[in-house]
């Protein structure tokens, strides 16, 4: 609202804003922002006009009928990582301070804001559960905490896997700020910012884990970085240190696993393991089970084998006895006296 909506409309009387002006604004936003962000800006603006229309300040809502840029799924959207890759590749490649954060997101399916806003008094390591009761919200680089989750269903209790409990215990012993403080903070003790975490921690960890590009040693003081750009072309460059090579791949490589993909993976693991969809819906914090099925579950690696296995007992039965005798060719003969056909 502050970044895109108010700068455009705050100085303009509501009655002077027409449909064509809103359409021009949305089209201009589409050249600079993602379709999802444009849709959110339109949603906020339309809400203001609906309130004005309800209070009889304007006659019609100029946002009605505005065409939005279509949201097209990319081949990199909703990627799924295996549990083995999380524990053996990804988590060990993350700096020690943030391993529990990544493990928690993968082992519970919590959103970024739910992880960052989590406090120690909401974690019960004895019972092995975490209570989602507050979230951290980042707007224009400022992080604030809300005492309620994204939706009513978002207020929930999620079980903790053993490996996540181990990471949390180790994190509390090393980085604890007390029984009621935020669990995850930056090195200065302040709130984590998602954009900085992505560029400085998450993406370099993907490179070191072998999940994004490739960095190899070619000499004592030479490192070769290889990655694919946005056009799918392979790029490579040599550096004097491994850190420089990792940083280049993290910055330049296209696609790559997103932090939110840990949530996608968590839901997929549960469904593939046979957990009822209504239970998956509860731990994911969704209002409707259709959201869980349509958005957060993906085909597993053994999908084809499982589908074949479900139909493995289907066989064509061998026909025996009278039913198994082959049909004989028969002819139809017209009987002129009876006026009918005889076989």
SULNORVEN-V507483 format. One record per residue. N is the residue number from 0. PHI is phi as a letter, one per 40 degrees, with the letter a starting at -180 (none if undefined). OMEGA is omega in whole degrees, 0 to 359 (none if undefined). NEAR is the number of other C-alpha atoms within 12 Angstrom. Layout:
n | phi | omega | near
N | PHI | OMEGA | NEAR
N | PHI | OMEGA | NEAR
This chain:
n | phi | omega | near
0 | none | 181 | 22
1 | c | 186 | 14
2 | c | 190 | 19
3 | b | 186 | 27
4 | c | 183 | 27
5 | c | 178 | 16
6 | d | 182 | 14
7 | c | 193 | 24
8 | b | 189 | 26
9 | c | 183 | 17
10 | c | 186 | 12
11 | b | 176 | 14
12 | d | 182 | 14
13 | d | 183 | 29
14 | c | 180 | 20
15 | c | 182 | 19
16 | c | 181 | 26
17 | b | 184 | 24
18 | c | 183 | 22
19 | c | 179 | 18
20 | c | 179 | 20
21 | c | 180 | 32
22 | c | 177 | 24
23 | c | 181 | 21
24 | c | 179 | 31
25 | c | 179 | 35
26 | c | 178 | 24
27 | c | 177 | 19
28 | c | 181 | 26
29 | c | 178 | 25
30 | c | 185 | 15
31 | b | 186 | 15
32 | b | 178 | 21
33 | c | 179 | 21
34 | d | 179 | 23
35 | c | 178 | 20
36 | c | 178 | 24
37 | c | 179 | 32
38 | c | 179 | 27
39 | c | 177 | 24
40 | c | 178 | 32
41 | c | 180 | 36
42 | c | 179 | 23
43 | c | 180 | 22
44 | c | 180 | 34
45 | c | 178 | 29
46 | c | 177 | 20
47 | c | 181 | 25
48 | c | 176 | 30
49 | c | 177 | 22
50 | c | 178 | 18
51 | c | 178 | 20
52 | c | 179 | 20
53 | c | 179 | 14
54 | c | 177 | 12
55 | g | 176 | 14
56 | c | 177 | 17
57 | b | 183 | 20
58 | c | 182 | 18
59 | b | 178 | 23
60 | c | 182 | 29
61 | c | 179 | 30
62 | c | 180 | 31
63 | c | 177 | 21
64 | g | 178 | 16
65 | c | 181 | 24
66 | c | 181 | 21
67 | b | 175 | 29
68 | c | 183 | 23
69 | c | 178 | 14
70 | c | 181 | 16
71 | b | 179 | 11
72 | c | 177 | 13
73 | c | 179 | 12
74 | c | 179 | 12
75 | c | 181 | 15
76 | c | 174 | 23
77 | g | 178 | 28
78 | c | 182 | 30
79 | b | 176 | 33
80 | b | 181 | 34
81 | c | 177 | 31
82 | d | 180 | 25
83 | c | 179 | 17
84 | c | 178 | 21
85 | c | 186 | 35
86 | c | 185 | 27
87 | c | 183 | 18
88 | b | 189 | 24
89 | c | 184 | 37
90 | d | 178 | 36
91 | c | 181 | 24
92 | c | 180 | 28
93 | c | 176 | 29
94 | d | 187 | 25
95 | d | 184 | 25
96 | c | 187 | 31
97 | b | 181 | 36
98 | c | 180 | 36
99 | c | 178 | 38
100 | c | 180 | 44
101 | c | 179 | 45
102 | c | 179 | 40
103 | c | 180 | 43
104 | c | 181 | 40
105 | c | 186 | 43
106 | c | 180 | 45
107 | b | 181 | 43
108 | g | 179 | 46
109 | c | 176 | 46
110 | c | 179 | 37
111 | d | 182 | 36
112 | c | 178 | 37
113 | c | 177 | 44
114 | c | 184 | 44
115 | c | 180 | 39
116 | c | 183 | 40
117 | c | 177 | 40
118 | b | 185 | 33
119 | c | 181 | 30
120 | c | 176 | 22
121 | c | 181 | 28
122 | b | 177 | 32
123 | b | 182 | 22
124 | c | 177 | 25
125 | c | 178 | 13
126 | c | 180 | 16
127 | g | 180 | 23
128 | b | 174 | 26
129 | b | 181 | 35
130 | b | 180 | 32
131 | c | 183 | 42
132 | b | 180 | 33
133 | a | 181 | 33
134 | b | 173 | 31
135 | b | 183 | 34
136 | b | 180 | 28
137 | b | 178 | 22
138 | b | 178 | 17
139 | f | 176 | 14
140 | g | 179 | 16
141 | b | 182 | 15
142 | b | 176 | 21
143 | b | 182 | 23
144 | b | 176 | 25
145 | b | 181 | 20
146 | c | 178 | 20
147 | a | 181 | 23
148 | c | 186 | 29
149 | c | 181 | 27
150 | a | 179 | 20
151 | c | 178 | 16
152 | c | 180 | 20
153 | c | 176 | 29
154 | c | 191 | 26
155 | a | 175 | 31
156 | b | 185 | 26
157 | b | 178 | 33
158 | c | 180 | 29
159 | b | 174 | 30
160 | c | 181 | 25
161 | d | 183 | 20
162 | c | 177 | 28
163 | c | 178 | 32
164 | c | 178 | 28
165 | c | 180 | 22
166 | c | 180 | 32
167 | c | 178 | 38
168 | c | 179 | 24
169 | c | 180 | 21
170 | c | 181 | 29
171 | c | 180 | 30
172 | c | 185 | 16
173 | b | 189 | 17
174 | b | 185 | 27
175 | c | 176 | 22
176 | b | 182 | 21
177 | h | 186 | 16
178 | c | 183 | 17
179 | b | 182 | 16
180 | c | 176 | 22
181 | c | 182 | 34
182 | c | 187 | 40
183 | b | 178 | 40
184 | b | 176 | 30
185 | c | 185 | 24
186 | c | 178 | 15
187 | c | 180 | 11
188 | g | 179 | 16
189 | c | 180 | 18
190 | c | 179 | 30
191 | c | 174 | 36
192 | b | 187 | 31
193 | c | 183 | 30
194 | c | 179 | 20
195 | c | 178 | 16
196 | c | 181 | 29
197 | c | 185 | 26
198 | c | 186 | 24
199 | c | 185 | 25
200 | b | 190 | 34
201 | c | 183 | 37
202 | c | 176 | 37
203 | c | 178 | 37
204 | c | 177 | 39
205 | c | 179 | 39
206 | c | 181 | 39
207 | c | 180 | 30
208 | c | 182 | 28
209 | g | 181 | 29
210 | b | 179 | 33
211 | a | 180 | 33
212 | g | 182 | 38
213 | a | 177 | 32
214 | b | 182 | 34
215 | b | 178 | 28
216 | c | 181 | 21
217 | b | 177 | 17
218 | a | 182 | 13
219 | c | 182 | 12
220 | b | 179 | 16
221 | b | 179 | 19
222 | b | 182 | 26
223 | b | 179 | 29
224 | b | 178 | 36
225 | b | 179 | 31
226 | a | 177 | 34
227 | b | 179 | 24
228 | c | 184 | 21
229 | c | 179 | 16
230 | c | 180 | 12
231 | g | 180 | 13
232 | c | 181 | 14
233 | c | 178 | 18
234 | b | 178 | 22
235 | a | 182 | 23
236 | a | 181 | 28
237 | b | 182 | 26
238 | b | 181 | 25
239 | c | 181 | 19
240 | b | 178 | 22
241 | c | 181 | 27
242 | c | 179 | 25
243 | c | 180 | 22
244 | c | 179 | 33
245 | c | 180 | 42
246 | c | 180 | 34
247 | c | 179 | 34
248 | c | 181 | 41
249 | c | 183 | 37
250 | c | 189 | 30
251 | c | 185 | 30
252 | c | 178 | 33
253 | c | 176 | 27
254 | g | 183 | 27
255 | h | 180 | 36
256 | c | 176 | 35
257 | c | 177 | 34
258 | d | 180 | 39
259 | c | 178 | 32
260 | c | 174 | 32
261 | c | 177 | 39
262 | c | 175 | 40
263 | d | 183 | 39
264 | c | 181 | 40
265 | d | 180 | 41
266 | c | 180 | 49
267 | c | 178 | 39
268 | d | 182 | 32
269 | c | 180 | 34
270 | c | 180 | 27
271 | c | 179 | 24
272 | c | 176 | 17
273 | g | 177 | 14
274 | c | 180 | 17
275 | d | 186 | 19
276 | c | 179 | 27
277 | c | 175 | 22
278 | c | 177 | 22
279 | c | 179 | 36
280 | d | 183 | 33
281 | c | 183 | 30
282 | c | 177 | 35
283 | c | 180 | 46
284 | g | 180 | 34
285 | c | 176 | 31
286 | c | 183 | 20
287 | b | 179 | 21
288 | c | 180 | 24
289 | c | 177 | 15
290 | c | 179 | 20
291 | c | 183 | 31
292 | c | 188 | 24
293 | c | 190 | 18
294 | b | 192 | 25
295 | b | 176 | 33
296 | b | 183 | 33
297 | b | 179 | 28
298 | c | 179 | 27
299 | c | 183 | 25
300 | c | 182 | 17
301 | c | 183 | 15
302 | d | 183 | 16
303 | c | 180 | 12
304 | c | 179 | 13
305 | c | 179 | 16
306 | c | 178 | 15
307 | c | 180 | 12
308 | c | 179 | 12
309 | c | 181 | 11
310 | b | 185 | 11
311 | c | 183 | 11
312 | c | 180 | 10
313 | c | 180 | 9
314 | b | 171 | 7
315 | c | 182 | 7
316 | c | 177 | 9
317 | c | 182 | 9
318 | c | 183 | 10
319 | b | 178 | 9
320 | g | 181 | 8
321 | c | 181 | 8
322 | c | 183 | 10
323 | c | 181 | 10
324 | c | 180 | 10
325 | c | 179 | 10
326 | c | 178 | 8
327 | c | 177 | 7
328 | c | 180 | 7
329 | b | 181 | 8
330 | b | 178 | 9
331 | c | 180 | 10
332 | b | 181 | 13
333 | c | 178 | 12
334 | b | 186 | 11
335 | c | 182 | 9
336 | c | 183 | 9
337 | c | 179 | 9
338 | g | 180 | 9
339 | a | 177 | 11
340 | c | 173 | 12
341 | b | 179 | 13
342 | c | none | 11
